Amino acid sequence: MATEYGQGYGHRNGPGFRGAGADERRHRLPAPLRAPIEARSWREFGYVMLSLPLGIIMFTFAVTMFSLGAGLLITFLGIPVLAAALAGCRGFGALERARARGLLGFEVAEPEPLRMKKHGAMAWMGAVLKSGASWRHLLYAVLQFPWSVFSFVVALNFWAYGWALLTYPLWFWLFPMYGGQGGLQLYGDGTHSIYLDNPFEITVAALVGLLFTMATPWIVRALTTVDRLMVHGLLGPSRLAKRVVELESDRGVVVDHAAADLRRIERDLHDGAQARLVALAMDLGLAKEKLTEDPQAAARMVDEAHGEVKTALQELRDLARGIHPAVLTDRGLDAALSAVASRCTVPVRVEVDLASRPAPAIEGIAYFTVSELLQNISKHARAGSASVDVWRVENRLMIQVCDDGAGGADVSGGSGLAGLAERLDAVDGILVVDSPVGGPTRVTAELPWRG
């Protein structure tokens, strides 16, 4: 694998140039021939070999401590013993996660931490006993032992027989000669014996060993796949815990976006409509004072104030439209997106194929998503045309916005697309951007039909 061969291969005079040539020659080998000498295969084999002694230790500890604790439950001593058993299994679980990370390259997140409302030994014991992760670690310590016995026997036999037969031509002469025959004895009953001693038999043995050697890495890989599943399922966080973390993160994103929207509305009102209305009040006050002295000047001031009123009303309409347009509530996405497309600086084709309307919250997010993407097209894409397609696939709302502009759009930190992706992720949505340099750009958003 490329990640296993180091760095520095890009420059001819770099420190890794010689290794690059060796790696290239190695990669020219077929995968079955390359697998027995790959570092990954030996790491996985080492993982399986270590599993048995560690499995014996974990199984003995878990069964002994659990049995002792269960037997002592009739007294108070059973509770701390059980808590110590579960805590020890959690410690073994940390070791197993580190071993899987180091030898298998398999990263597993830490399980959910203990939830302690108070401090002290009793609170700690209660938290350990109530934790589902603790009991999953105990189950892993029990199940891992029989599996480690099976995987150890299978892997070691395939590995030993494979390499022994493959190298048989190098060491068959070590066997003493009996009655003109030597080499490895396959069969003997006193009257008849079979030895691997002639060139044909030695060659066949080496070929069988080659087959075993080539098959061993894939067998070991299949065995470690089961180990990965056990480590992930029993030693990692539960699905419920991961979902809670996701929801907490999504809630934070939603709160941040809501606060940002409120700040934007406040800024727009303060810098736009509010400032115009203050200026309008001052102009009308001056016009009132000049009404008797200079009626013509007062009329001009009233006329200017009338223009300011129209501008302020338009800004208020735009602000209200940015929050949640009335046309979206009254007529749905088709009409609302058509209205957004009409304000874009390039021609936009809109096609909405929905037999019914999604949840109001999802409908609002879909409108906001298309509005933001069309604004990006107007400001940055240098496009000649664009299109918006909206349709439903089972319980998902699909949105696709395309343009024939310069491309190069990227969902990177700090960009508008990154904020849009976070907003969609907060409701279990997805944003996918396909925008090669030179164009065209295709942005696909997927939202749940019901929020």
Secondary structure in CASP SS format (residue, H / E / C, confidence):
PFRMAT SS
TARGET T0000
AUTHOR 0000-0000-0000
METHOD secondary structure of the structure
MODEL  1
M C 1.00
A H 1.00
T H 1.00
E H 1.00
Y C 1.00
G C 1.00
Q C 1.00
G C 1.00
Y C 1.00
G C 1.00
H C 1.00
R C 1.00
N C 1.00
G C 1.00
P C 1.00
G C 1.00
F H 1.00
R H 1.00
G H 1.00
A H 1.00
G H 1.00
A H 1.00
D H 1.00
E H 1.00
R H 1.00
R H 1.00
H H 1.00
R H 1.00
L C 1.00
P C 1.00
A H 1.00
P H 1.00
L H 1.00
R H 1.00
A H 1.00
P H 1.00
I H 1.00
E C 1.00
A H 1.00
R H 1.00
S H 1.00
W H 1.00
R H 1.00
E H 1.00
F H 1.00
G H 1.00
Y H 1.00
V H 1.00
M H 1.00
L H 1.00
S H 1.00
L H 1.00
P H 1.00
L H 1.00
G H 1.00
I H 1.00
I H 1.00
M H 1.00
F H 1.00
T H 1.00
F H 1.00
A H 1.00
V H 1.00
T H 1.00
M H 1.00
F H 1.00
S H 1.00
L H 1.00
G H 1.00
A H 1.00
G H 1.00
L H 1.00
L H 1.00
I H 1.00
T C 1.00
F C 1.00
L C 1.00
G H 1.00
I H 1.00
P H 1.00
V H 1.00
L H 1.00
A H 1.00
A H 1.00
A H 1.00
L H 1.00
A H 1.00
G H 1.00
C H 1.00
R H 1.00
G H 1.00
F H 1.00
G H 1.00
A H 1.00
L H 1.00
E H 1.00
R H 1.00
A H 1.00
R H 1.00
A H 1.00
R H 1.00
G H 1.00
L H 1.00
L H 1.00
G C 1.00
F C 1.00
E C 1.00
V C 1.00
A C 1.00
E C 1.00
P C 1.00
E C 1.00
P C 1.00
L C 1.00
R C 1.00
M C 1.00
K C 1.00
K C 1.00
H C 1.00
G C 1.00
A H 1.00
M H 1.00
A H 1.00
W H 1.00
M H 1.00
G H 1.00
A H 1.00
V H 1.00
L H 1.00
K H 1.00
S C 1.00
G H 1.00
A H 1.00
S H 1.00
W H 1.00
R H 1.00
H H 1.00
L H 1.00
L H 1.00
Y H 1.00
A H 1.00
V H 1.00
L H 1.00
Q H 1.00
F H 1.00
P H 1.00
W H 1.00
S H 1.00
V H 1.00
F H 1.00
S H 1.00
F H 1.00
V H 1.00
V H 1.00
A H 1.00
L H 1.00
N H 1.00
F H 1.00
W H 1.00
A H 1.00
Y H 1.00
G H 1.00
W H 1.00
A H 1.00
L H 1.00
L H 1.00
T C 1.00
Y H 1.00
P H 1.00
L H 1.00
W H 1.00
F H 1.00
W H 1.00
L H 1.00
F C 1.00
P C 1.00
M C 1.00
Y E 1.00
G C 1.00
G C 1.00
Q E 1.00
G C 1.00
G C 1.00
L E 1.00
Q E 1.00
L E 1.00
Y E 1.00
G E 1.00
D C 1.00
G C 1.00
T C 1.00
H C 1.00
S E 1.00
I E 1.00
Y E 1.00
L E 1.00
D C 1.00
N C 1.00
P H 1.00
F H 1.00
E H 1.00
I H 1.00
T H 1.00
V H 1.00
A H 1.00
A H 1.00
L H 1.00
V H 1.00
G H 1.00
L H 1.00
L H 1.00
F H 1.00
T H 1.00
M H 1.00
A H 1.00
T H 1.00
P H 1.00
W H 1.00
I H 1.00
V H 1.00
R H 1.00
A H 1.00
L H 1.00
T H 1.00
T H 1.00
V H 1.00
D H 1.00
R H 1.00
L H 1.00
M H 1.00
V H 1.00
H H 1.00
G H 1.00
L H 1.00
L H 1.00
G C 1.00
P C 1.00
S C 1.00
R H 1.00
L H 1.00
A H 1.00
K H 1.00
R H 1.00
V H 1.00
V H 1.00
E H 1.00
L H 1.00
E H 1.00
S H 1.00
D H 1.00
R H 1.00
G H 1.00
V H 1.00
V H 1.00
V H 1.00
D H 1.00
H H 1.00
A H 1.00
A H 1.00
A H 1.00
D H 1.00
L H 1.00
R H 1.00
R H 1.00
I H 1.00
E H 1.00
R H 1.00
D H 1.00
L H 1.00
H H 1.00
D H 1.00
G H 1.00
A H 1.00
Q H 1.00
A H 1.00
R H 1.00
L H 1.00
V H 1.00
A H 1.00
L H 1.00
A H 1.00
M H 1.00
D H 1.00
L H 1.00
G H 1.00
L H 1.00
A H 1.00
K H 1.00
E H 1.00
K H 1.00
L C 1.00
T C 1.00
E C 1.00
D C 1.00
P H 1.00
Q H 1.00
A H 1.00
A H 1.00
A H 1.00
R H 1.00
M H 1.00
V H 1.00
D H 1.00
E H 1.00
A H 1.00
H H 1.00
G H 1.00
E H 1.00
V H 1.00
K H 1.00
T H 1.00
A H 1.00
L H 1.00
Q H 1.00
E H 1.00
L H 1.00
R H 1.00
D H 1.00
L H 1.00
A H 1.00
R H 1.00
G H 1.00
I H 1.00
H C 1.00
P C 1.00
A H 1.00
V H 1.00
L H 1.00
T H 1.00
D H 1.00
R H 1.00
G C 1.00
L H 1.00
D H 1.00
A H 1.00
A H 1.00
L H 1.00
S H 1.00
A H 1.00
V H 1.00
A H 1.00
S H 1.00
R C 1.00
C C 1.00
T C 1.00
V C 1.00
P C 1.00
V E 1.00
R E 1.00
V E 1.00
E E 1.00
V E 1.00
D E 1.00
L C 1.00
A C 1.00
S C 1.00
R C 1.00
P C 1.00
A C 1.00
P H 1.00
A H 1.00
I H 1.00
E H 1.00
G H 1.00
I H 1.00
A H 1.00
Y H 1.00
F H 1.00
T H 1.00
V H 1.00
S H 1.00
E H 1.00
L H 1.00
L H 1.00
Q H 1.00
N H 1.00
I H 1.00
S H 1.00
K H 1.00
H H 1.00
A H 1.00
R C 1.00
A C 1.00
G C 1.00
S C 1.00
A E 1.00
S E 1.00
V E 1.00
D E 1.00
V E 1.00
W E 1.00
R E 1.00
V E 1.00
E C 1.00
N C 1.00
R E 1.00
L E 1.00
M E 1.00
I E 1.00
Q E 1.00
V E 1.00
C E 1.00
D E 1.00
D C 1.00
G C 1.00
A C 1.00
G C 1.00
G C 1.00
A C 1.00
D C 1.00
V C 1.00
S C 1.00
G C 1.00
G C 1.00
S C 1.00
G H 1.00
L H 1.00
A H 1.00
G H 1.00
L H 1.00
A H 1.00
E H 1.00
R H 1.00
L H 1.00
D H 1.00
A C 1.00
V C 1.00
D C 1.00
G C 1.00
I E 1.00
L E 1.00
V E 1.00
V E 1.00
D E 1.00
S C 1.00
P C 1.00
V C 1.00
G C 1.00
G C 1.00
P C 1.00
T E 1.00
R E 1.00
V E 1.00
T E 1.00
A E 1.00
E E 1.00
L E 1.00
P E 1.00
W C 1.00
R C 1.00
G C 1.00
END
